[in-house]
Structures are given as structure tokens and as C-alpha cells.
Amino acid sequence: MNQDEIIIDEKVAISDKMREQIFLKIRALKEERLLKKVFAIVVGGDVADGEKPYYVGYFRRPDMHVFSTYLSMVQKDLVMASSNLAKLCFLEGDREMVDDEDLFCYGTLSRLTAIIESRNTELLKLSSVGR
């Protein structure tokens, strides 16, 4: 299992059984939808306000069109660009993570960047190649 496919809010404690169920769902979504990357984002709920203890949403990595739209919107409004990104990349799970403004702004948003992070890369200076 690839540990970087599940992004958990540090305030949320989930059982090993739940973690395994999340990984099984990630694998199933990858196979069903022929996707290379599926991310599970887990954010805590406010139990005191009647919410669930945590929410789980499954997101795909954005395709070029979605990523381009995100990049053009982010210059004007980061929150709305991120909201649009979340809605377009959401696959399954607790839909409130993208539809509920409070849960999105103070939960999902801070974890969403994981689906657009770059791969591990290294910049090499051409002048240093071959020396």
C-alpha cells in the first residue's frame, strides 16, 4: 500500500481496520475508473455540533484541463479555485467535504494541495551535466 495516497488530518484518529478499508476503496476506484492516482482525504468533524467524528472523500488527480482551469482561477481567488478543483476531482465519499462551505474551508481545503503536488523532481543545471 502506498502511504501517500491517504491524507489524514492530524487531529483525527482512525483505526487500523478503517485505514485498511480506505486503502481497499482506493484500490477499487483505481481499477474501476482506470486511474493512476486516487487520494483519500480524511478530515475531522465537529462532534459537539452534531457532525460525524470524521469525513472521508476520495479524489482523483486532476487531468490537464482541470489543472489548467485551476491555475487560471487561483490567481484571482484561491478559495474558489480550490473549491472548483475539489468538485471536479471528487469521486466518492462524504460529499459534504466539498459542498459544505464550513467543512470545506476549515477542513478539506488545507489537505487538498496533496492532489496537485508535483512528483519528486530535481533540477539539474545543464552546465554541470557531464563534468
Backbone bond lengths (Angstrom), bond angles and torsions (degrees), N, CA, C in turn:
res aa  C-N    CA-C-N  psi(-1)  N-CA   C-N-CA  omega(-1)  CA-C   N-CA-C  phi
1 M - - - 1.455 - - 1.516 109.79 -
2 N 1.291 115.59 139.81 1.448 121.14 -179.49 1.520 108.96 -91.34
3 Q 1.316 117.07 110.88 1.461 122.00 -173.84 1.527 113.07 -65.18
4 D 1.346 118.68 -20.38 1.454 119.10 -177.46 1.527 112.88 -82.74
5 E 1.321 118.55 2.27 1.452 120.75 -179.83 1.521 112.69 -89.18
6 I 1.310 117.91 -6.84 1.458 121.28 178.01 1.526 108.02 -120.81
7 I 1.312 115.00 124.54 1.457 121.61 -177.66 1.518 106.85 -113.50
8 I 1.327 116.76 113.38 1.459 121.17 -173.90 1.520 109.92 -115.32
9 D 1.315 114.94 129.14 1.458 121.52 172.89 1.524 107.08 -56.65
10 E 1.333 117.07 129.84 1.464 120.49 -175.82 1.524 113.62 -62.01
11 K 1.328 118.09 -15.45 1.464 120.96 178.90 1.528 112.51 -87.73
12 V 1.336 116.89 -2.31 1.457 121.08 -176.27 1.521 109.76 -105.65
13 A 1.312 115.77 130.38 1.460 121.66 175.38 1.523 108.07 -110.12
14 I 1.318 116.02 120.39 1.462 119.55 175.74 1.522 108.16 -118.51
15 S 1.309 115.04 152.20 1.458 120.77 -178.27 1.530 110.38 -73.59
16 D 1.315 115.08 161.78 1.459 119.98 176.04 1.523 110.48 -61.58
17 K 1.330 117.02 -35.57 1.462 121.36 178.64 1.532 110.25 -63.67
18 M 1.339 116.91 -44.22 1.461 120.51 179.01 1.527 110.76 -65.43
19 R 1.316 116.83 -40.50 1.474 121.34 177.52 1.530 109.87 -59.30
20 E 1.334 116.35 -44.20 1.462 120.50 178.54 1.527 111.20 -63.08
21 Q 1.335 118.07 -41.24 1.466 121.65 177.09 1.529 111.13 -61.29
22 I 1.320 116.38 -39.22 1.462 120.21 178.75 1.528 110.19 -64.83
23 F 1.326 117.47 -44.18 1.460 120.20 178.39 1.526 111.96 -64.11
24 L 1.329 117.27 -38.05 1.471 120.13 176.61 1.522 110.68 -63.18
25 K 1.321 116.91 -39.92 1.464 121.03 178.44 1.525 110.61 -66.16
26 I 1.334 117.14 -40.10 1.465 120.58 176.75 1.524 110.09 -58.76
27 R 1.329 116.37 -48.40 1.469 120.61 179.28 1.529 111.51 -59.63
28 A 1.329 116.09 -43.54 1.468 120.06 -179.19 1.527 110.98 -63.55
29 L 1.320 117.26 -43.48 1.466 120.59 179.38 1.527 111.63 -64.28
30 K 1.320 116.88 -38.43 1.462 120.66 177.34 1.526 110.63 -60.59
31 E 1.326 115.05 -45.52 1.468 119.71 -178.62 1.524 111.81 -69.63
32 E 1.332 117.01 -47.70 1.469 121.22 -177.53 1.521 112.66 -61.83
33 R 1.323 116.25 -40.57 1.470 120.50 -172.96 1.526 113.22 -106.07
34 L 1.334 115.60 6.11 1.465 122.17 178.59 1.528 111.82 52.43
35 L 1.324 115.31 52.55 1.457 121.88 -179.15 1.521 110.43 -108.44
36 K 1.323 116.48 145.40 1.462 120.67 176.53 1.522 111.38 -78.44
37 K 1.319 116.77 -39.02 1.457 121.29 -175.96 1.513 111.02 -130.91
38 V 1.316 115.47 130.36 1.464 123.03 171.13 1.520 105.67 -131.66
39 F 1.309 115.53 132.58 1.455 121.62 -179.36 1.522 109.53 -114.10
40 A 1.301 116.05 138.00 1.465 120.95 171.39 1.517 106.52 -103.96
41 I 1.313 116.02 126.36 1.459 121.01 175.79 1.519 106.97 -110.12
42 V 1.323 115.96 127.83 1.464 121.86 -179.34 1.523 107.20 -118.75
43 V 1.335 115.85 120.97 1.466 120.59 177.03 1.523 109.40 -125.27
44 G 1.303 114.57 150.65 1.457 120.31 -178.70 1.515 112.29 -77.78
45 G 1.319 114.99 145.93 1.454 121.52 174.35 1.519 109.99 -99.03
46 D 1.317 115.68 168.41 1.463 121.29 178.58 1.522 108.05 -99.20
47 V 1.316 115.99 91.17 1.461 122.26 -175.83 1.533 110.89 -60.45
48 A 1.314 116.74 -34.69 1.470 120.95 179.97 1.530 111.66 -62.57
49 D 1.340 116.39 -26.55 1.466 120.99 177.97 1.525 112.40 -97.42
50 G 1.337 117.07 15.16 1.458 121.08 176.45 1.516 114.64 85.89
51 E 1.328 117.79 11.42 1.456 120.43 178.49 1.523 110.61 -86.15
52 K 1.318 115.39 168.40 1.462 121.54 174.55 1.530 108.47 -68.69
53 P 1.327 117.90 159.34 1.466 120.00 178.98 1.532 112.13 -64.52
54 Y 1.326 117.09 -33.08 1.466 120.77 176.81 1.520 109.61 -155.74
55 Y 1.325 113.97 159.95 1.457 122.61 179.47 1.523 107.83 -122.20
56 V 1.336 115.90 142.63 1.459 121.03 178.65 1.522 108.22 -124.37
57 G 1.315 115.45 127.81 1.461 121.05 176.01 1.514 109.34 -128.24
58 Y 1.322 115.97 142.81 1.465 122.19 179.63 1.521 108.04 -109.46
59 F 1.318 114.84 127.92 1.458 121.60 -174.46 1.524 109.70 -128.42
60 R 1.319 116.68 146.12 1.456 121.40 175.06 1.520 108.71 -97.75
61 R 1.302 116.20 160.50 1.461 120.78 173.07 1.530 106.92 -70.90
62 P 1.329 118.98 136.96 1.464 119.97 -177.12 1.530 112.27 -67.23
63 D 1.338 115.04 145.17 1.461 119.10 174.01 1.535 108.32 -78.60
64 M 1.314 117.36 179.33 1.457 120.74 -174.29 1.529 112.21 -61.74
65 H 1.319 117.40 -41.15 1.468 120.40 -179.68 1.530 111.37 -63.23
66 V 1.306 117.14 -47.29 1.467 121.49 179.58 1.525 110.29 -64.20
67 F 1.320 116.96 -42.28 1.462 120.44 -179.94 1.525 111.01 -65.01
68 S 1.321 116.94 -40.56 1.460 121.38 177.48 1.527 111.34 -62.64
69 T 1.321 116.23 -43.85 1.466 120.84 177.39 1.518 110.24 -60.89
70 Y 1.321 116.46 -44.28 1.461 121.07 178.65 1.533 110.68 -58.48
71 L 1.330 116.53 -48.71 1.460 120.43 -177.94 1.528 112.77 -62.95
72 S 1.323 116.77 -35.90 1.465 118.62 178.98 1.531 111.28 -73.30
73 M 1.326 117.78 -32.53 1.465 121.23 179.63 1.522 113.04 -78.80
74 V 1.329 117.20 -31.59 1.462 121.30 -172.79 1.532 111.82 -63.52
75 Q 1.301 117.32 -26.55 1.466 121.00 179.14 1.526 111.43 -66.96
76 K 1.338 115.94 -28.71 1.464 120.27 -178.01 1.523 112.50 -94.72
77 D 1.335 116.46 -41.07 1.464 120.02 -173.73 1.524 109.54 -156.58
78 L 1.308 116.69 100.06 1.464 122.17 -176.90 1.522 112.49 -59.79
79 V 1.318 117.65 -43.14 1.463 120.51 -176.51 1.529 110.92 -66.46
80 M 1.317 117.68 -45.67 1.472 120.13 -179.92 1.537 111.01 -68.33
81 A 1.329 116.61 -36.59 1.465 120.21 176.65 1.524 110.06 -62.56
82 S 1.325 116.15 -42.94 1.468 120.76 179.78 1.522 111.64 -68.67
83 S 1.325 116.88 -37.18 1.459 120.79 177.21 1.530 110.27 -62.89
84 N 1.314 116.18 -44.20 1.464 120.97 178.18 1.527 110.53 -63.12
85 L 1.326 116.64 -43.32 1.460 121.49 177.79 1.527 110.69 -58.53
86 A 1.329 116.24 -46.58 1.467 120.84 -179.44 1.528 110.98 -61.02
87 K 1.310 116.99 -44.73 1.474 120.36 -178.63 1.521 111.43 -65.02
88 L 1.336 117.13 -38.73 1.462 120.43 -178.51 1.530 113.27 -76.14
89 C 1.331 117.12 -24.72 1.465 120.81 -177.62 1.527 113.28 -101.03
90 F 1.325 117.67 -7.87 1.467 121.70 -179.45 1.519 109.79 -65.95
91 L 1.323 116.24 131.36 1.457 121.49 179.09 1.527 111.31 -105.75
92 E 1.319 115.48 -57.37 1.468 121.59 -176.08 1.515 109.12 -155.86
93 G 1.316 114.05 170.55 1.451 119.75 175.14 1.511 111.64 115.40
94 D 1.309 115.32 -151.60 1.460 121.53 -178.17 1.530 109.55 -80.04
95 R 1.315 115.47 99.75 1.466 122.59 -175.65 1.532 112.22 -60.05
96 E 1.328 116.56 -23.25 1.462 120.44 178.74 1.531 111.36 -57.48
97 M 1.319 116.75 -24.64 1.461 120.59 -178.61 1.519 112.51 -61.74
98 V 1.323 116.83 -26.06 1.467 120.16 178.58 1.523 112.15 -110.52
99 D 1.317 117.84 -23.82 1.469 121.08 -176.13 1.524 114.24 -92.14
100 D 1.320 117.83 -32.28 1.460 121.62 -179.20 1.534 108.37 -84.38
101 E 1.328 116.94 115.89 1.469 121.20 -174.31 1.526 112.80 -58.45
102 D 1.323 117.13 -43.41 1.459 120.48 -178.46 1.522 111.00 -64.75
103 L 1.329 116.41 -48.41 1.462 120.74 -179.78 1.527 110.52 -63.95
104 F 1.319 116.88 -38.68 1.462 119.61 178.91 1.532 111.21 -66.04
105 C 1.329 116.63 -53.87 1.472 121.10 -174.76 1.521 113.01 -63.04
106 Y 1.313 117.21 -37.91 1.460 120.42 -173.56 1.522 113.18 -109.54
107 G 1.327 116.59 15.04 1.461 121.03 178.55 1.515 111.42 -142.30
108 T 1.312 116.05 -75.55 1.460 121.88 -174.58 1.518 112.73 -61.62
109 L 1.311 116.92 -43.51 1.467 121.60 -174.43 1.521 112.91 -52.68
110 S 1.320 117.39 -44.55 1.460 119.83 -176.49 1.528 112.76 -69.83
111 R 1.306 117.81 -17.76 1.467 121.75 -179.16 1.520 112.57 -102.38
112 L 1.313 117.31 -11.74 1.462 122.30 -172.79 1.524 113.21 -67.79
113 T 1.311 117.73 -27.38 1.461 119.91 -177.09 1.529 112.70 -59.37
114 A 1.312 117.08 -22.27 1.475 120.21 -179.60 1.524 112.23 -60.43
115 I 1.331 118.10 -29.04 1.472 118.92 -177.36 1.525 112.27 -79.13
116 I 1.327 117.36 -11.73 1.468 119.55 179.02 1.527 112.84 -118.09
117 E 1.319 117.38 7.11 1.460 119.30 178.31 1.519 110.01 -64.74
118 S 1.311 114.93 147.07 1.459 121.08 179.43 1.520 110.66 -71.72
119 R 1.304 113.84 156.71 1.457 119.05 172.21 1.518 108.13 -67.90
120 N 1.302 116.31 164.39 1.469 119.85 176.92 1.523 107.75 -66.96
121 T 1.316 116.27 118.26 1.459 120.92 -179.48 1.520 108.91 -134.04
122 E 1.304 114.28 164.26 1.459 120.12 177.09 1.516 107.37 -138.04
123 L 1.316 116.58 132.89 1.449 122.33 178.15 1.520 108.53 -89.58
124 L 1.311 115.34 123.85 1.462 120.24 177.71 1.519 108.72 -109.10
125 K 1.311 116.61 136.20 1.453 120.54 175.26 1.508 107.75 -80.16
126 L 1.317 117.36 129.94 1.457 120.72 -178.45 1.512 111.63 -59.94
127 S 1.305 117.30 -32.36 1.458 119.41 -178.84 1.530 112.09 -66.03
128 S 1.332 117.37 -20.91 1.461 119.91 -178.09 1.537 112.61 -95.02
129 V 1.327 117.08 -8.17 1.466 120.84 -179.98 1.518 109.67 -75.51
130 G 1.297 117.06 130.88 1.448 121.66 176.39 1.521 114.72 86.36
131 R 1.297 118.35 2.97 1.462 120.54 178.99 1.493 111.23 -89.26
